[in-house]
């Protein structure tokens, strides 16, 4: 799925021109050529991504990987050029004159590299026909479907006739949804069940559908599975056949439908429903467009008819009926999770041997209340010997098994695939954040902006755009709200453990993320997260690095370790976050990280002051230090030189009066002691 990478680089190049960076005019033709080719490639990537799961997946994956690699290579070449030019601009007039021939040679080399990149993109683009890759602008109209999508659709297809006898904790949910469906209201009303993939929305809808009260209340019932790959004509035909009387000739009905247009089919369906009190379940709706196309076939006949939809997206539910509050289905409690686990792992007596309880609950903790994951793990362990060593072996490989298991990965992948390219990039960067911790929205905001994931829209502030993106991920149930501020804005959220594992798996492929793996060459990764205590960071110093992000939660990190990072090898580093009790100070070597946009210092790090050469970080936008009255950091009075500084966070001490009036872009200022 290179669409996110290509879109990110293309948008980044557009931003460069919007900012009117003067020195780019020297290579403008080459940069514009690369940008235009990448934009042209975007329309082919949807089809390529869908074909990756077919039998010829290896060749398609290679094609997609080549596109991703050339997009990132273009970013590297242009960023290195920008870095070189910015360095030259800081030189004295004499040095500029002496180094002018070098500048011309640099321009020549960059121009040649951009030409080669353009040629390579064209070669890759021309080879797409070999793999049957076609342009796709959007999905949902029936175009561009593939064998893999059909297989996925069959896997997800729901039916009210297939009951889940092991479901737990549904009684309270069934009662709540029933109260919405059975309320006194003659108009056509919509009840919605929303929640993340695998949480049990379809199971709940089935349980409601089979209730005696529902059977008695409604003359006509039908169940439709919609999916991402919906086709209006197919859906209407399927519904008409479900509504046919047993004595009707189904073959004749099909022959009649085949002669009708979509409008004719809608009219045929309306005639069958107009004189009856009906309930239709629409399972797995993804877009408001799909809803609008489907709902116009249902007459509002003042007979208290009802529609029940399930969706992962709150936006769809609110769009369907603004007068009815959607029912949000949450994950199972610990007690409910354990009950479901016992049903699946010990189907006969539903009792867990005492020596397996601890390891069983440890496995269950990874499932984090998600019924789909609990069902998968329970089914796996049901087929294993009931020995502690056997269960511990499963526990050691838990993340890999759950994410790679076909049912689980398919459900999680559906949500990811439905994201627009800009949200895919934002979602993948969640894999950089510390495991087991709530996500602080303010920090996430600064990180997304520093990585260049947020693109300005007219006069809208970047921070406001971040909140829009965050709201959309929450509305899609890919992030869970934990705390809300007094003004109703989200303060913190969390990523479900399984979504995080899926996120990291995709991020390793898409944005070359490496988590806690020093054995991987640094030149092959763009984002690094370190957790384990490492004896040495020397491998960092000796690497030619294109790393953009480095987040260290390593308790052994020291000043020497940090100096290994603060070298010219890391000239493209944009994000540096350190949370280590072993680090007591930051040296002037940090001034070499000239591309740095975000500097984060965690709660564990006991840094007392910032170095004076922090003033060399002309691209720095955020200094993020702990907001604690017990953690004051002495900041040298050189920050006025940081023209791009937007956020200075933390409890701050200044040796002299801060020239804050020179910080024209400053939006947030931490706490300063009054003297």
C-alpha positions in Angstrom: 0.0 0.0 0.0 2.2 2.8 -1.3 -0.6 5.2 -1.7 0.1 6.8 1.6 3.8 7.3 0.9 3.2 8.7 -2.6 0.5 11.0 -1.4 2.6 12.2 1.5 5.6 13.1 -0.8 3.4 14.7 -3.5 1.7 16.9 -0.9 5.0 17.7 0.7 6.3 18.9 -2.7 3.2 21.0 -3.2 3.7 22.6 0.2 7.3 23.5 -0.8 6.1 25.5 -3.7 3.2 27.1 -1.7 5.9 28.3 0.8 7.7 29.8 -2.2 11.2 28.6 -1.2 13.3 30.9 -3.4 16.3 28.6 -3.9 14.0 25.8 -5.3 13.7 27.9 -8.5 17.1 26.6 -9.5 15.7 23.0 -9.7 12.1 23.9 -10.1 11.6 22.0 -13.3 13.0 18.8 -11.9 11.0 19.0 -8.6 7.8 19.8 -10.5 8.4 16.9 -12.9 8.8 14.5 -10.0 5.7 15.9 -8.2 3.5 15.6 -11.3 4.6 12.0 -12.0 3.8 11.0 -8.4 0.4 12.6 -8.6 -0.3 10.7 -11.8 0.8 7.4 -10.1 -1.7 7.9 -7.2 -4.7 6.8 -9.3 -3.1 3.5 -10.1 -2.2 2.7 -6.5 -5.7 1.8 -5.3 -5.9 -1.0 -7.9 -2.4 -2.2 -7.1 -3.1 -2.3 -3.4 -6.2 -4.4 -4.0 -4.4 -6.8 -6.2 -1.6 -7.4 -3.6 -3.6 -10.2 -2.0 -4.3 -12.1 -5.2 -2.3 -15.2 -6.3 0.2 -13.1 -8.2 0.8 -11.0 -5.1 4.6 -11.2 -5.2 5.0 -9.3 -8.4 2.4 -6.7 -7.4 4.1 -6.2 -4.1 7.4 -5.6 -5.8 5.9 -3.0 -8.1 4.3 -1.2 -5.1 7.6 -1.4 -3.2 9.4 0.2 -6.1 7.0 3.1 -6.2 7.3 3.6 -2.5 11.1 3.5 -2.6 11.3 6.0 -5.4 8.9 8.4 -3.7 11.0 8.4 -0.5 14.2 8.7 -2.6 12.8 11.8 -4.1 12.1 13.2 -0.7 15.7 12.4 0.4 17.3 14.1 -2.6 15.3 17.3 -2.2 15.6 17.5 1.6 19.4 17.0 1.4 19.5 19.8 -1.2 17.5 22.1 1.0 19.8 21.3 3.9 22.9 22.1 1.8 21.4 25.4 0.6 20.3 26.5 4.1 23.9 25.7 5.4 25.3 27.9 2.6 23.0 30.8 3.4 24.5 30.9 6.9 28.0 31.3 5.6 29.9 34.6 5.4 30.0 36.5 2.1 33.6 35.5 1.5 32.9 31.8 2.0 29.9 32.1 -0.3 32.1 33.5 -3.0 34.8 30.9 -2.6 32.3 28.0 -2.5 30.2 29.2 -5.5 31.7 26.6 -7.9 30.7 23.9 -5.4 27.2 25.3 -5.3 26.9 25.1 -9.1 28.2 21.5 -9.0 25.6 20.7 -6.3 22.8 22.1 -8.4 24.0 20.1 -11.4 24.1 16.9 -9.3 20.6 17.5 -7.9 19.2 18.2 -11.3 20.7 14.9 -12.6 19.3 13.0 -9.7 15.8 14.4 -10.2 16.0 13.5 -13.9 16.9 9.9 -13.0 14.0 9.8 -10.5 11.6 11.0 -13.2 12.8 8.4 -15.6 12.5 5.7 -12.9 8.9 6.7 -12.1 8.1 6.5 -15.8 9.6 3.0 -16.1 7.7 1.8 -13.1 4.5 3.4 -14.4 4.9 1.8 -17.8 5.4 -1.6 -16.3 2.0 -1.6 -14.6 0.2 -2.9 -17.7 2.0 -6.2 -17.3 0.2 -6.7 -14.0 -3.2 -5.5 -15.1 -3.1 -2.4 -12.9 -5.7 0.2 -13.9 -6.6 3.7 -12.7 -9.2 3.8 -10.0 -10.5 7.1 -8.6 -12.8 5.6 -6.0 -14.5 2.5 -4.8 -18.1 1.6 -4.1 -19.4 1.8 -7.6 -18.6 -1.8 -8.4 -15.6 -0.9 -10.4 -12.1 -2.3 -9.8 -13.2 -5.2 -7.7 -10.7 -8.1 -7.5 -10.6 -11.7 -6.5 -9.1 -10.8 -3.2 -11.9 -8.3 -2.4 -14.5 -10.9 -3.3 -12.8 -13.4 -0.9 -12.7 -10.7 1.8 -16.4 -10.0 1.2 -17.3 -13.6 1.5 -15.3 -13.9 4.7 -17.2 -10.9 6.2 -20.6 -11.8 4.8 -23.2 -11.9 7.6 -26.5 -13.7 7.9 -29.1 -13.6 10.6 -29.4 -17.4 10.3 -25.9 -18.0 11.6 -26.2 -17.6 15.3 -23.3 -17.0 17.8 -24.3 -19.2 20.7 -21.2 -18.3 22.7 -21.7 -14.5 22.8 -21.5 -13.0 26.3 -22.7 -9.7 27.8 -25.3 -9.0 25.1 -28.4 -8.7 27.3 -27.9 -5.0 28.3 -27.0 -4.1 24.7 -30.0 -5.9 23.2 -32.3 -4.2 25.6 -30.9 -0.7 24.7 -31.2 -1.2 21.0 -34.7 -2.7 21.3 -35.8 0.3 23.1 -34.8 2.5 20.2 -36.5 0.2 17.6 -39.7 -0.2 19.6 -40.3 3.4 20.6 -43.6 5.0 19.7 -42.9 6.9 16.5 -44.9 6.5 13.3 -42.1 7.8 11.0 -39.4 5.7 9.5 -36.6 5.7 12.1 -33.0 4.5 12.1 -31.2 2.8 14.9 -27.4 2.5 14.6 -24.8 0.3 16.2 -21.3 1.6 15.9 -17.9 0.4 17.2 -14.5 -0.8 16.1 -14.0 -3.8 13.9 -14.4 -7.1 15.7 -16.2 -5.6 18.7 -19.4 -7.5 17.9 -21.7 -5.1 16.1 -23.1 -7.8 13.7 -23.5 -10.3 16.6 -25.6 -7.8 18.5 -27.7 -7.0 15.5 -28.4 -10.7 15.0 -29.4 -11.1 18.6 -31.8 -8.1 18.2 -33.1 -9.4 14.9 -34.2 -12.8 16.3 -36.1 -11.4 19.4 -39.7 -12.4 19.7 -40.8 -8.8 20.2 -39.2 -7.9 16.9 -40.9 -10.8 15.1 -44.3 -9.8 16.5 -43.9 -6.0 16.0 -42.8 -6.0 12.3 -44.7 -7.7 9.5 -41.7 -7.8 7.2 -38.0 -8.4 8.1 -34.9 -8.6 6.0 -31.2 -8.6 6.4 -28.6 -7.1 4.0 -24.9 -7.3 4.2 -23.6 -4.1 2.5 -19.7 -4.0 2.9 -17.1 -1.6 1.4 -17.7 -3.1 -2.0 -21.4 -2.4 -2.2 -23.3 -2.3 -5.5 -26.7 -0.7 -5.3 -28.3 -2.9 -7.9 -27.1 -6.1 -6.2 -28.4 -4.9 -2.8 -31.9 -4.0 -4.1 -32.2 -7.3 -6.0 -31.1 -9.3 -2.9 -33.7 -7.5 -0.8 -36.5 -8.0 -3.2 -35.8 -11.7 -3.3 -35.8 -11.8 0.5 -39.2 -10.1 0.6 -40.8 -12.4 -2.0 -43.6 -14.7 -0.7 -42.8 -18.4 -0.6 -45.4 -19.1 -3.3 -43.9 -16.6 -5.8 -41.8 -17.9 -8.7 -38.2 -16.7 -7.8 -36.9 -17.3 -11.3 -39.6 -15.1 -12.8 -38.8 -12.3 -10.3 -35.1 -12.5 -11.2 -36.0 -12.4 -15.0 -38.1 -9.3 -14.3 -35.4 -7.6 -12.2 -32.7 -8.2 -14.9 -34.7 -6.0 -17.3 -35.0 -3.1 -14.9 -32.7 -0.1 -14.3 -31.7 0.9 -10.7 -34.6 3.4 -10.7 -37.0 0.6 -11.8 -35.7 -1.7 -9.1 -36.1 1.0 -6.4 -39.7 1.4 -7.5 -40.3 -2.3 -7.4 -38.9 -2.5 -3.8 -41.0 0.5 -2.6 -44.2 -1.2 -3.9 -43.4 -4.3 -1.8 -42.7 -2.2 1.3 -45.3 0.6 1.2 -48.2 -1.2 2.9 -46.2 -3.0 5.5 -44.5 -2.4 8.9 -41.0 -3.5 8.1 -37.5 -3.7 9.7 -34.4 -3.9 7.5 -31.0 -4.6 8.9 -28.2 -3.0 6.9 -25.0 -4.6 8.2 -21.5 -3.1 7.7 -22.1 0.3 6.0 -19.0 2.3 5.4 -19.9 5.6 3.8 -22.6 8.3 3.8 -22.7 8.0 0.0 -23.6 4.3 0.3 -26.3 5.1 2.8 -27.9 7.8 0.6 -28.0 5.4 -2.4 -29.6 2.6 -0.4 -32.1 4.5 1.8 -34.0 6.2 -1.0 -35.5 2.7 -1.7 -37.3 2.6 1.7 -40.7 4.3 1.9 -41.6 6.3 5.0 -45.1 5.0 5.2 -46.1 6.1 8.7 -46.3 2.5 9.9 -43.5 2.7 12.5 -41.0 1.0 10.1 -37.4 0.8 11.2 -33.9 0.5 9.7 -31.1 -1.0 11.8 -27.5 -0.3 10.6 -24.1 -1.3 11.8 -21.0 0.7 11.0 -17.5 1.5 12.2 -18.0 5.1 11.4 -19.9 7.5 13.7 -20.3 9.9 10.8 -22.4 7.4 8.9 -24.7 6.8 11.9 -25.3 10.5 12.6 -25.9 11.1 8.9 -28.5 8.3 8.7 -30.7 9.8 11.5 -29.7 13.0 13.3 -32.6 12.6 15.7 -31.6 9.2 17.1 -28.4 8.7 19.2 -26.2 5.9 17.8 -25.5 3.0 20.1 -21.8 2.8 20.8 -20.7 -0.8 21.4 -17.6 -1.0 23.6 -15.1 -3.8 24.2 -15.9 -6.5 26.8 -15.1 -6.0 30.5 -12.5 -8.3 32.2 -15.2 -10.6 33.6 -17.0 -10.8 30.2 -13.7 -11.4 28.4 -12.8 -14.3 30.7 -16.3 -15.8 30.3 -16.0 -15.8 26.5 -12.5 -17.1 26.7 -13.6 -20.1 28.8 -16.4 -20.8 26.4 -14.0 -21.0 23.5 -11.0 -22.6 25.1 -12.9 -25.1 27.3 -16.1 -25.8 25.4 -17.0 -28.9 27.4 -16.7 -27.9 31.1 -15.8 -24.2 30.7 -13.4 -24.4 33.6 -9.7 -23.4 33.4 -7.1 -25.5 35.4 -5.6 -23.5 38.2 -2.1 -23.7 36.7 -3.3 -22.2 33.4 -5.2 -19.2 34.9 -2.3 -16.8 35.1 -1.0 -17.4 31.6 -4.6 -17.5 30.3 -5.3 -14.1 31.7 -2.0 -12.8 30.3 -3.0 -13.9 26.9 -6.5 -12.4 27.4 -4.9 -9.1 28.3 -3.4 -8.8 24.9 -6.9 -9.3 23.4 -7.9 -6.1 25.3 -11.6 -7.0 25.4 -12.1 -7.4 21.6 -14.5 -10.4 21.1 -13.0 -11.3 17.7 -9.5 -11.7 19.2 -10.7 -13.6 22.2 -12.6 -16.0 20.0 -9.6 -16.5 17.8 -7.2 -17.1 20.8 -9.8 -19.3 22.6 -10.2 -21.4 19.5 -6.5 -21.8 19.1 -5.9 -22.9 22.7 -8.9 -25.3 22.5 -6.8 -27.3 20.0 -3.6 -27.2 22.2 -2.6 -29.5 25.0 -3.7 -28.1 28.3 -0.1 -27.8 29.5 1.4 -24.6 30.9 4.5 -24.8 28.6 2.3 -25.1 25.6 0.3 -22.0 26.5 3.4 -20.0 27.4 4.8 -20.8 23.9 1.6 -19.3 22.4 1.9 -16.3 24.8 5.5 -15.6 23.5 4.3 -15.3 19.9 1.0 -13.7 20.7 1.3 -10.4 18.8 2.5 -12.1 15.6 -0.2 -14.7 15.7 -3.1 -12.3 16.3 -2.1 -9.8 13.7 -1.3 -12.4 11.1 -4.3 -14.6 11.7 -6.5 -14.3 8.7 -9.8 -13.3 10.4 -8.2 -10.7 12.7 -5.9 -9.1 10.2 -8.7 -8.9 7.6 -11.0 -7.1 10.0 -8.3 -4.7 11.1 -7.1 -4.2 7.5 -10.6 -3.2 6.4 -10.6 -0.1 8.6 -7.1 0.9 7.4 -7.9 0.5 3.8 -10.9 2.7 4.1 -8.8 5.6 5.3 -8.0 8.4 2.8 -4.2 8.7 2.1 -3.6 11.6 4.6 -5.2 9.6 7.4 -3.3 6.5 6.6 0.0 8.4 7.1 -1.3 9.8 10.4 -2.4 6.4 11.6 0.9 4.7 10.8 2.8 7.3 12.8 0.9 6.2 15.9 3.2 3.2 15.9 6.0 5.4 17.1 4.3 6.3 20.4 5.2 4.4 23.6 3.4 1.1 24.1 1.0 0.8 27.0 0.5 4.6 27.4 -2.4 6.8 26.7 -1.8 9.2 23.7 -1.6 12.8 24.7 -3.4 14.8 22.0 -1.1 17.9 22.4 2.0 15.8 21.9 0.5 13.9 19.0 -0.4 17.2 17.4 3.2 18.4 17.5 4.6 15.1 16.2 2.2 15.0 13.2 3.1 18.6 12.3 6.8 18.0 12.7 6.7 15.0 10.4 5.0 17.1 7.7 1.8 15.1 7.8 -0.5 18.1 8.1 -1.0 20.2 5.0 -2.3 23.7 5.3 -5.8 24.5 4.0 -6.2 28.2 3.1 -6.0 30.1 6.4 -6.8 27.2 8.7 -4.3 26.7 11.5 -2.3 23.4 11.4 -3.4 22.7 14.9 -7.1 22.9 13.9 -6.5 20.6 11.0 -4.9 18.1 13.4 -8.0 18.1 15.5 -10.1 17.5 12.4 -8.0 14.5 11.5 -8.1 13.2 15.1 -11.9 13.5 15.2 -12.2 11.5 12.0 -10.0 8.7 13.4 -12.1 8.7 16.6 -15.3 8.7 14.5 -14.0 5.7 12.6 -13.5 3.9 15.9 -9.7 3.6 15.3 -8.9 5.6 18.4 -10.7 5.5 21.8 -11.3 8.7 23.8 -9.9 8.5 27.3 -10.1 12.0 28.7 -11.9 15.1 27.5 -11.1 18.8 28.5 -13.6 21.2 30.0 -14.2 22.6 26.5 -15.1 19.1 25.2 -11.9 18.8 23.2 -10.1 15.4 23.5 -7.2 15.5 25.9 -6.0 11.9 25.6 -6.9 8.8 23.7 -5.7 5.3 23.1 -5.0 2.8 20.4 -6.3 -0.7 21.0 -3.4 -3.1 21.4 -4.2 -5.2 18.3 -4.6 -2.0 16.2 -1.2 -0.9 17.5 0.4 -4.2 16.5 -1.3 -3.9 13.1 -0.2 -0.3 12.8 3.5 -1.3 13.5 3.3 -4.1 11.1 2.1 -1.8 8.3 4.4 1.0 9.3 7.5 -1.3 9.0 6.4 -1.8 5.4 5.1 1.6 4.5 7.2 4.2 6.4 10.2 1.9 7.2 9.6 2.0 11.0 11.9 -0.1 13.2 10.9 -0.8 16.8 13.7 -2.0 19.2 15.8 -3.7 16.5 19.3 -2.3 16.5 20.5 -5.1 14.3 18.7 -3.6 11.3 20.9 -1.2 9.3 19.9 2.4 10.1 20.2 3.3 6.5 17.2 1.1 5.8 14.8 2.8 8.3 13.3 6.2 8.5 11.8 6.0 12.0 13.3 4.4 15.1 11.8 3.6 18.4 14.2 2.2 21.1 13.0 0.5 24.3 15.6 -2.1 25.4 18.7 -1.1 27.3 21.6 -1.0 24.8 25.2 -1.2 25.8 26.3 1.1 23.0 24.8 3.6 20.5 28.0 3.5 18.4 26.2 1.8 15.5 24.2 5.1 15.2 27.3 7.2 14.7 28.7 5.1 11.9 25.5 4.9 9.8 24.7 7.0 6.8 21.2 7.8 8.0 18.0 9.0 6.5 16.2 8.7 9.8 13.5 11.3 10.3 12.3 10.2 13.8 14.1 8.8 16.8 12.2 8.1 20.0 14.1 6.6 22.9 12.5 5.1 26.0 15.8 3.3 26.8 16.7 3.5 30.5 20.4 3.2 29.7 20.6 6.3 27.5 23.4 8.7 28.6 25.0 11.9 27.3 27.5 9.8 25.3 24.6 8.0 23.6 22.9 11.2 22.8 26.1 12.6 21.3 26.2 9.6 18.9 22.8 10.8 17.6 23.8 14.5 17.4 26.1 14.2 14.4 25.9 15.2 10.8 24.8 11.7 10.0 21.4 12.8 11.3 21.0 15.9 9.3 17.5 14.9 8.2 16.2 14.1 11.7 13.0 16.0 12.4 11.8 14.4 15.6 13.9 13.6 18.7 12.2 12.4 21.9 14.1 11.1 24.9 12.7 9.7 28.1 15.6 8.2 30.1 16.7 8.6 33.7 20.3 8.1 32.6 20.3 11.4 30.7 21.1 14.4 32.9 22.1 17.0 30.3 22.1 17.8 26.6 25.4 19.0 25.1 25.9 21.7 22.4 26.3 18.9 19.8 22.5 19.0 19.4 23.1 22.1 17.3 24.1 19.8 14.5 20.6 18.5 14.0 19.7 21.4 11.7 16.5 19.8 10.4 15.0 19.1 13.8 11.4 20.4 14.2 10.4 18.7 17.5 12.5 18.2 20.6 10.8 16.2 23.3 12.1 15.5 26.8 10.2 12.9 28.9 9.3 12.8 32.6 12.1 10.3 33.4 14.8 12.5 31.9 16.3 14.8 34.6 17.7 17.6 32.4 18.3 20.8 34.2 19.1 23.1 31.3 19.1 23.4 27.5 22.4 24.2 25.7 23.1 27.6 24.1 23.7 26.0 20.7 20.0 25.1 20.5 19.8 28.4 18.8 21.3 26.7 15.7 18.1 24.7 15.2 16.5 27.2 12.8 13.7 24.7 11.8 12.7 23.9 15.4 9.0 24.4 16.0 8.3 22.6 19.3 10.3 22.2 22.5 8.2 19.8 24.6 9.3 19.5 28.3 7.3 18.1 31.3 4.7 20.4 32.7 5.6 20.0 36.4 6.3 22.5 39.1 8.9 20.1 40.4 10.7 20.1 37.0 12.1 23.5 36.1 14.4 23.7 33.1 16.9 26.6 32.6 16.5 27.9 29.1 19.3 30.2 27.7 18.1 33.5 26.4 18.8 32.5 22.8 15.4 31.2 21.8 14.6 34.6 20.2 16.8 33.3 17.3 14.4 30.4 16.6 12.1 32.2 14.1 9.9 29.1 13.5 9.3 28.2 17.2 5.6 27.7 17.7 5.4 25.9 21.1 7.6 26.2 24.1 6.2 23.8 26.7 7.2 23.0 30.3 8.1 24.8 33.5 10.8 27.2 32.3 13.5 29.3 34.0 15.3 32.1 32.1 18.5 33.7 33.3 17.4 37.1 31.9 14.4 38.7 30.2 13.0 36.6 27.4 12.8 38.5 24.1 9.4 37.0 23.4 8.3 39.8 21.1 10.8 38.5 18.5 9.1 35.0 18.4 6.4 35.9 15.8 5.2 32.4 15.4 4.9 31.5 19.1 1.5 30.1 20.0 2.1 28.3 23.2 4.3 29.3 26.2 4.8 27.1 29.2 4.8 28.2 32.9 7.4 30.8 33.8 8.0 31.6 37.5 7.2 35.1 38.7 10.1 36.9 40.4 
